Amino acid sequence: MNPLLSRLQPYPFERLRQLHADITPNVAYKPISLGIGEPRHATPQLIKDALTASLAGLASYPGTMGEPRLRQTLSDWLARRYDVKLDPATQILPVNGSREALFSLAQTVLDPSQPGATVVCPNPFYQIYEGAALLAGAQTWFAPSEPLRNFAVDWTGVPETVWAKTQLVFVCSPGNPTGAVMSLEEWELLFKLSDQYGFVIASDECYSEIYFRDEPPLGALQAAARLGRQDFKNLIALTSLSKRSNVPGLRSGFVAGDAALIKSFLLYRTYHGSAMSPIVQAASMAAWADEQHVQANRALYREKFAKVTPLLASVMKVALPDAGFYLWAEIPELFKGSDTAFARELFALYNVVVLPGSYLARDAQGHNPGAGRIRMALVAETAECVEAAERMVQFIQSKVH
């Protein structure tokens, strides 16, 4: 058995299951889960139609690079969305969802034979980053975050001794669970550090199309182009259709950036056996080529957050994020900072599931930055999310009185 498996932490949802294992929730309330970030809006019909119209593709093996038409569609989308030009033949690869690509990219770029091979991660963070690093034989180092800036990563807080051993940096912008978006100035600093120390940047951007401001979130490739880095050296951006187009079961996304990294990643994936099904490619082309359903999806989230956020803000510290579909809230002081106790009691009394923030972070620099917080995924329909918020208000007010 691979001994590196023993280094993995229990996944947050397994920890959540264990947290609730001995609880029988109040059956007077129907169950509402805000725990898992699984989109639940309707899948657009145009994607379903493209799937069913391409079933003949089941009769042939797909190529790992994907069809030229798909890669051109992805290149066109990048040009429209970020005003960047990438070569579809050398700088873009379709992947089976960003989660699969985040994991396999680490196996491609990390060299565990180098002493102290390190991956720098945000904290709190998406747990795949840590698992990918550990199973590639590297160690993880968790960068400090800044609570006053919506838990944005403080890249200046990473010591030179860590940067000197760093081979890969995971970025999540918009962030999970915080919704924070990296600024151009932050990208400029990270690019300078990459040039100085030679590490690869993997920018996870799967929440980029769900936002609440007038201007869409800045992307890594867009930031690089604005800063004159047209070759996208040591940079890979990863994105997905799951959240953008409400197709988490399609397992479709793509990576784009540094042509040299893409070439090595293609070699790895050729052996890894991760080619995208022809019917998924057809559905993906339909999805990436259409923005109307994305705008409608974004409007649903904006309406939902506009109703839920003020309700919760009346009893706890929470604010509208920059982007994404999570609320990252600080629990009231009366719970003495125990996010797990809050989650257990809310589930027991009101049958609402939320994810303890400490499950999404690691102890680093003397504390767990997720402690005393909860993550709420507002993925259900508006009425259900509002009902969940109203129950949480009632729960907290009952504890006060």
N, C-alpha and C positions, 0 to 999 in steps of 0.2 A: 504493500500500500504506500502511496506517495506520502512521505512524512510531512510534507508541507501542508497537507490537509489539516493537520492538528493545530496549525497556527490560525485557522479561520475562527472568527467570532460567530456566535449564533446570530442568524439573520434577524433584523428587527421585528419582522412579523411572526417569527417563531417565538421570540421573547414576549411579544404581545399575546400570543395564544397561551403561553404559560402563565402570563400575568392574570388572565381571565379564567384559567382552567378550573378553579375551585369556586367560581361565582355563578349563581343562577340569577340572571338579570330580572328586573321587575317586568313581568309579562303584561302589566297594564299599559305598557308602551310598546309600540312596534319597534323592532330593531332598526337603527340608523347607524351606518358606518361612515365615519370620516377618516378612517385609518389608512386606507390604501389609495395611492394615487393612480387609480385605474379609470380612465375617461368613460363616462356613461352616457354622454349625449349620443344621439342617433348617428349611425354611420351614413354618410352621404350616398344617395342612390347612384350617383355617377360612378362611384367606386365599385359598388355591387354589380352594376351593369358591365363594367370593364372586366371584372372577374369572370362573370358567367360567359361573356363573349369570347374569352380567350382560353377556354378549357382544352382546346386542341394542344395547347402547350404542355399538357401533362405527358404527352407522348415523346418528349425529347429532353435530354439532359441540358441544363443551363450552363453557360460559361461563367466562370468566376468573375470576370470583368463586367458581366451584364451586357445587355444589348446596347449597341451604339446609340439607338434612339432614346433609351432611358438615360444614358449618361449625358446626351445633349439636352434632354429635358431638365436634368438636374443643373447643368451649367447655365441654362436659360433662367432657371429660378434664382440661382445665386446672383446673376446679373441684375434681375429685377429687384430682388430683396435687398441686396447689399452693395450693388453697383461695383461688383468685382468680376473680373474675367478670368476664368480657369479653363484649361485645356481638357475637354471631356475624355481625351484619349490617355492622358498621363496624370491628371491631378484629381480625379474623381473615381470613387468606387461605391457601388451599391452594397449595403450590408443588411443583415437580417435583424434590424432594430439596433438602436444605439447601444443598448446594454451588451449585446454580443460583441460589438465592435470595440467598446471600451475595454472589455476583458482581453480580447485577442490582440489588440494593439499593444498592450503592455507586454504580452509574450513575444511580440515582434521586436520591440525597441530596447528592452531591458537586457543588460549583460550581467548576470549574477556572478560571473567569475571575477568581476572587479570588486575589490574590498569595500564593504560598506555601501554597495549599490542601494540608492535611496529613491523613493517616490514621495514627493511632497503633495499632500492633500489638503483641501479646505477642512474646516472643523466648525460646525457640523457638516456632514457630507453624505453623498450617496454611497452606500456601503460596497458597491461593486469596485470602487477605486481601491479600497484596501485589499479586498480579495484578489483582485487582478495582480496587485503588487506582490502580495505574499506568495501566491502560487507561481509567480515568475522568479521567485528566489530573492526578491529584494526586500528591504525594510521600508516601513512607512514613517514619515515625519509629518505631524499635523501642524499646519500653520495657525498662528493665533488669529482670532476674529475680533471685530470691533462692534460690540453691541450697540453703540450709539450711531453706527452707520449700517444698521440692519444686518449686522454680523458679516459685513464685507471682510474679505481676507486682508490681513495686514502683511503684505509681502516683505515689508521692511523689517518685520519681526522674525524672519528666518535668518539664523546665523550664517556667517560666511563658511563655517566649517560644515554646515549641512549642505549649502549650495555646492560646495566643492565635490560632494559625492552624489549629487542629484542627477539622475538620468531622465526622469519623467516628472512633469507637473500636471496634475489634473485640475482643470478649471471648470466650474459650473456657473454659467451666466446665461440667462437668469438662474439664480441658485435654488437648489433643493436642500433644505426646506424654506429658506428665508425669502426667496424672490429677489435678492439683490442682483443688480446688474453692474458689471465692471465698466468703468469710465475709460475714455481714451488715455488719460494720464496713467491709470493703473496698467493698462496694456503696454504703454510705452516703457514703464519700469520693468515689467515682466519680460518684454522682448530684449531689453538691455541685459538683464540677468541671464537670459537664454544665450545671448551672444557671448557673454563673458564666461559662462560655465559649460555651455554646450548641451544643455538638456532640451528634450522635446516637450512641447506643450500640447496637451490634448484638451480641447475646449468642447465641453458637453453643452450643447445648445438646444436640447429637446423641448424646452419651454418657450422658445423664442417668439412663437406666434400668439401667445396668450399674454396680453399686456393691457395696462390701464391708463397709460399716458397717451398723448397724441403721437409722440415719436416712438417708433418701434425700438426695441433694445439693440444696442450696438453689438455686432458680432465680431469674432476674432479675426476673420479674414478681412472684414470691412476695416477694422482698426489697423491691421497690418498694411492694407493698401493706402489708407490715409497717411500712414507714417512712412510711406515710400518703400515698403517691404513687399514688392510685387512678386518676389520668388517664394514668399511664404515659408522662408527657411525655418526648419524645425517646428513647424506648426501644422497641426491637424485639427480641423473642426468636424464635429460629429453632430448629426441631427436625425430626426425621426418623424414619421407620420403619425405615430400613436396619439400624441396630444393635439397636434395641429389639425388632424383630420378624423379623430375619434375612431381609430382602427388599431387598437393595441394588439388584437389578434392577428393582424396582417404581418407583423414583424418585418417592418420595412423602414429603412433609413439610408443614409449615405455618409461617407467621409470625404473630405476634400482638403487640399493643401499642398504641402511640399511634395514635389514629384518624386524625389528620391525616396522619401518615406512611403509614399503610395506604392512604388515599385516593390519595395521589400514587403510591404503589407500584402500585396497581391500574391507574392511568392508564398508567404505563410498561408494565406487563405486557400490557395490552390491545393495545398496538402491537407489543410484543415477540413475541407469539404463543406464550405459555407456559401455555396452559390445560391443566388436568389431564384426561386421558382419562376418560370416564364409567366404564369398567371399572376403572380404577385408583382412582377415587373410591369405587366400591362395595367394593373390596378394602380400601381405607384405612378406611372406616367399620367394617368387621368387625374390623380390627386394633386401632384405637383404642378400640373398645368392650370389648375383652377384655383382662384382666390375667393370666389363668391362664398363657398361653403366655409372658408376660414374666417371671413369677416362675420358671417352669421354665428359661428361658434364663439368668436371673441365677444360678440355682443351679448350672448347668453351668459358668459362668465362675468362680464361687466355688470349686468343687471343683478346677478346673484351676489356678487361681492358688495355691491352698493346697498343691498338689503341686509346682508348678514353682518358686515363689519361694524356698522353703528350699534347693532344690538349687542354684540359681544364687547365692544369698546365701553359700554356702560358699566361693565362689571370686571373687566380685566384689561391689561395693557396689550393692545393689538391695533395694528394699523394696516391700511391697504398696502400690499407689496408693490414693488415696481412691475413685476410680471409673475407668471406662473399661476397655478391654481391652488396654492397652499396659503393658509393663514398660520403664522408663526407667533404664537401668543405666550405671554408670561402669565403664569397662574397667580391668583391672589395670594397675598402674604399669609393669610390665615391657614394655608395648606403647608406652611413652613418649607416651601421650596421642593416638596416631594411631588414631582410630576407623575410618578408611578401611583402614588396614593390617590391623587386627583383622578387619574384615568380609571383606576379600579372602582372608586366610589361612584363616579359618573356612570360607568357601565352598570354597576349593581342597581343603582336607584332609578336611572333614567334610560337605560338601554341605548346609550350613545357611545360609540367607539371613537376614541382619539388616540394618537400615537405619542407616548412620552418622548419629549425632546432628548432626554439623555440616551435613548436608544439609537439616536442618529448622530451621536458624537462620541469622542473618546477623551479620557482624561489626558490632558496635555497642558504644559505650563502651569501645573498645580490645580487644575479644575476641569470639569466637564462643561463646556459652554452651552450644552443643551439642557442641563439640569434646571428644573424650575420652569420649563417651557413645554408646550405641546404643539404638535403639528396637526392641522385639520385640512383634509383634502376636500375641497368643495366641488366634488365631481358629480354628485347626484343632481336631480332636478331642483329648481329653485325652491319650490314649496317644501321639499324634504330638508334641504339645507337650512331654511328659515326655521322649520320646526325643531331641528337639532339645536340651533342657536337659542331658540326660546327655552328649550329644556335646560340648556347650560346656564342661562341667566337665572332660571328658577332654582337650579341646583346651588349656584353660588350665593344667591340671595337667601336661600334657606339656611345656609351655613352662617351667614352674617347675623341673621335674626334668631 
